[in-house]
Amino acid sequence: MLRLEDQKIYRLKEYLSKAQRISLMAHIKPDGDAVGSSLALFYFLKEQNKDVSIIYPSAIPEHLDFLITDEAKDKILVYNENKEKAQERLKSSDLLVLLDAHSLNRMEDMGLYTQGLSCDKILIDHHLNPNEKEFNLLFSKTDISSTCELLFYVLEQLLEHYNKVQNLSITCATALLCGMTTDTNNFANSVYDSTLEMASKILALGVNRDMILEKLYLSGRKERLDALAYYLGSLVQYTEHGIAYAILSKEAQERFQLKEGETEGFVNMPLSVKDVRMSIMLKEYADGYRVSIRSKKPCSANVFASTYFHGGGHECAAGGRLITGQDDTAISMIDKYINIAIKEFTKND
């Protein structure tokens, strides 16, 4: 069983005990782990009779809506859709908890606003290089599958400190299992013994894993499958260096009417080819490109992301950006830029 420092758990209990108005946050363009961990903590704190809300920098993907109860729906704010109301909630909070992001700047504009607030801040995250100066208390662990897994063990120990003979609620546990499932690509990567123990304990609570898998992987739109076929058949380029890449333009996204979150998993597909050791997806937005990178050991997605895309992450799963106004040269010659980056990255192979 994974055990965290009791002193940190005790400090967390103190922060939660004295705070009545708590706001939870996650990174921009929240994925399954960000949504799962924030909703799980929301459901847990509601059971402790706290005034708790979740503020996301941008909207969550529709395929994760099944995790949101009616009670939670009324307590979720999206910063870039209602900035004034979101700022009012943030400013009036006693405590802010950031989940699944190593720094406030992972929330972009919302992060800049949050940096100026004087309330206590807590971080719960599994990414590299947490910005310790921004937080009063950190739960940061990288050798773990997901923020959802880390939060599971935090809550498990927290219940011990509350001296409550109780389990996590089904809604809380379902959100945790969902987030861990998406971040491990359904147990395909970043799986530890603690991950399997977490899954076993959650299933023992009565969580319906079949329902989670159906919602995540068996409820998509035909347009998404058409887009995936186009992505693999027409966009993915395989280089002589064992690196595959694809550039998903705004036009292609509009052609298939892709919704936020629907390209989740696309970048993993080329790794099924034996000789491909890294896969890169560049997705075009109005402000540049967002980049997803996956790799096989010992090829480092993290190094590639940090070197060429202002990013970073885990050794085999990372991301980054090219930003309009900052990287205009690279953006204007995007195909050439990615090929130059690949050649530089592999020159010592």
Phi, psi and omega in degrees: 000134177287128178240132176260166182299124180300326180296323178291320178297319179297318179295321177299316178302319179296314179299316181291326182292321184274344181268135175253330183245104188242134176241132179257146185221160176212176184290162178297151185052060186300137178258192183298321180291319179295314180291316181299315182290319181291319178291321179299315179292325176301310182296323179296313183290328176298325177291341176266012177063037178266151171276102187231140176227162173242132177238113177262140177299327178215168188296151178273154179297144183299328184290354177258003181299336183296343179279346188266116175280167178301322179296317181289325183304321181283352184245013180253130176240145175246117189301314184280001175254334180211071187299318184298313181292322179294317179295323178298318179293315180300315183295328183270003183278144174279331187212136175243135178236119177261129181239140174063037175206139185275350184203156178298333182291350175288354175259005178054238185302320179296325177295320178298319178294317184293328180301331182274359182271142187266358182291165178295147182225138180236143178244133171230112191199160181238014181267164180289156169056058177296144179276088188298329184294339184277350191231149176279333182210135181235136164244100186231121181212125185265332180273064183205154189292326194191166172294326178300319178295314179301315180296324177305312182288328174298311182292324179299315178287327179297321177298326176297318181289334175281354182055039180252126176275083182207163176252170172295147178291160179297320180296318178296311183294325178297317179297320180294316180293323178298312181296318178295321180298315181291321183285339175263005185054052181056053176068027179265339181209161178054042180256128180242172177299326178293331178293314180292325177295317177302312181300318180298316180294321180291319178296326178294338177284345180105013178293139183270093182292326179300321178295318180299313181296322178297315180294323183282318193239350185235024182227023184280168177275152177301325180299326178294317180295321176299320180293321178295319178298318178294318180301311183285324185276332187238334188260323185292128177250132180254119183266165180291349182268006180078022180239130178254146177213156177213143178247114182261103185286164174298323180297318179293321178297320179290324180302320181260006179052045183292136177261162180302130179094348184283345176267005176304127179095344180303316186295337180287333191302314181298340179291348177288345176281130188308314187273358178274122181252347175210141179234136184232131174239124176253118184248122186279136173231176180298329184259017178130220180232140168256138191239129174246136184226132175230148183212167173255141178297142008265011179292130188259107173296326181297314180295317180297316181296317182288330182283322190242350187222028177053029189236211182160192180149221178270168184299323183246007179209112185214176180203170180190196185211156160242128192247127176301133183093344179240324183237040187299325180295313179297319181295320183291338179233049193303316181295317178294320181298315182293326178290322176297316180300317180296317180295318177296317183295328185256009188295337181260009179292000000 
